[in-house]
C-alpha cells in the first residue's frame, strides 16, 4: 500500500537526497575566500619618550567597518578598521602606544535577500574576521613590549545600529515650505 499524501518518504529522491521543494527558501551561505592585513601601524610612544614606571593604562578602541562589492558575482570586500590608543590615567595623560589596523576579508555571499545584504555584510562577515583581528592585536602589543591586549567581544549589531543612527543624523532633514 502506498501513501500518496506524503508519508515518511516524501521529499526524497531515489538516491536518498532531499528534493528541492517548490517555494523552499535556500539558507544564506557565506564563504571566506581570503583574509589580509591591508594596513597596520604600531607606535610604542612610551619607549620613544622613555616613560618609566607602572601605570594603569586608559585604552580607547575605535572600530569602523566598510563593505564593497567586488567585480565577481556575489563577492564582497569587508574591511575592519581599528584604532587603539593607550594613554596613562591621571590629570596629565601621556600616550603609551597607538595601534592602527585595517584588516580585510573577501567573502562570497549567496542566498541573502537584497534588503538584508547590507546588515549581513556589516554584522556577520566582521564576526568571522574578529578572532583573527583579536590575535593580531594581542601579538603586536606583546611584541611591542606590553602585556598582550585581548580585545573584548564587539557587538557588531549595536555597532551597525550606531552607524545607521549616525548616517541618519547626517542626512539633511526635508523642510516643509
N, C-alpha and C positions, 0 to 999 in steps of 0.2 A: 504494500500500500504506500502511495507517495503523498507527500504533504505539499500541496500547491500554494499554500498561503505563506510559505517562508519559514520552515521549521529550522532545525539545527544546521542544515547545510545551506541556508540562504546566505547569499553574499560571497560564496566561494566558487572558484572555478574548479575544473577537473584536477588541477595540479595543487590545490590546497591554498592558493594565494587569494587574497581578498579582491573581489572585482570592484571596479570603480562604480559607485552608485551615482545615478543622475542627481545633480544638485548637491553632492557631497563637497564640502569645503576642504581644500587641502590646507594643512597646517603650515604656518610660516617656517621658513628654513633659512638658516644663516650659516655661512661657511667663511672662516678666516683664511684668506688667500696669502696674506703676508703681514708682517709687523716690522716696524723700523723706528729708529730714533732719527727724527728729522733735524732737530737742533737741540743742543744741550750746552749749558754753561754753568760752571760751579766756581764761585769766588770765595775763597777762605779769607775773609776780611780780618778775622781775629789774628791769623798768622802774619798778615801783611802789616798790621798795626801793633803787633807784639802785645796783644791783650793778654793779661795774666789773671789767674785765679779761676775759681769755680763759681760760675754764676748760673742762676736758673734762667734758661732762655725763654723768650716770648716768641713763639713760632706762628707765623701767619701763612696760610696756604690759600692761594687763589687758583681756581680751576676754570678753564674756558674750553668749550667744545666747538668743533667745526665739522661739517659734513659736506662733501662734494660728490657729485655724480661723476663717474669715470666714463670713458667712451664705450667700454664694453657693456653689454646689456646686463642690468641688474647688479653692477659693481659700483662700490662707493668707497671713497677715502674718508676715514674718520680720524681727526686729529685732536688729541687731548693735550692742552697746554697747561702746565703747572708753573706757578711762581711761588717759591718757598723762601720766605725772608725770616731769618732768625736774628733777634736783637736781644740785648741784655735788658732785664727788667729794671725798673727804677725811674728816678726823676730825669736822668740824662741817658736814655738808651743809646747803646752803640751797636752797630751791626756786627754780627758774628760770622754769618755766612749767607750767601744768596745762591739759590739753585733755580735755574730756569730750564724746563724740559718740554720739548714738543715731541710727543710720541704718537705714531700713526699706525693705522691698520687698514688693510684693504679687505673689504668684505663683499661677498656675493650674497644678496638677499633675494629670496623668492617667496611668492605667495603672501605678500603683505599688501593689503589694500592701499591705494594711493593716499587716502586721507589719514592713514596710520603710519605711513612710511617715515615722516619727519620725526615723530617721537620715538619710533623704533630705532632709528639710526642714532639718535642722541641719548638714548637710555640703554638699550640692550647691547649695542656694539661697545660703548665705553665700559660696560660691566665686564665684557670679555677681555678688554685691554688692561683693566685696573690691576690685576695681580702682577703683571709684568712691570707696570709703572711703579708699583709699591716696591718691588725688588730692586729696580734700578735706583730709586731714591735711597733705599737703605744701604746699598752697596756704595754709592757715590759719597754719601755723608760719612760712612765708616772709613772709606779710603781717604777721605779728606781730613781725617784725624778727629772725628767726633763720634759719639755713640751713634749707632745706626738709627736713622729716623724711620720708624714704622708708621706709615700713614694710617689713620683711621679709615674705616669704610666710608665711601662717598655715596650719599643718597642721590643717585642720578635722576630720579623722578622729581625730587624737590629742586634740584639744580635746573632741570628742564622747565619747571613751572616758574622759577625765578627768572630765567632768561626770557620766557614768554611775557611775564609781567613787565620786565624792563623794556622789551621791544614795544609793548602796548603803550607804555608811558611815554616813549619817544615819538610815537606816531602823532602827527598833528590832529587835533580834535576838530571835526567839522563844525562849522558855525552856522546857525540858522539866521539868515539875514532877511 
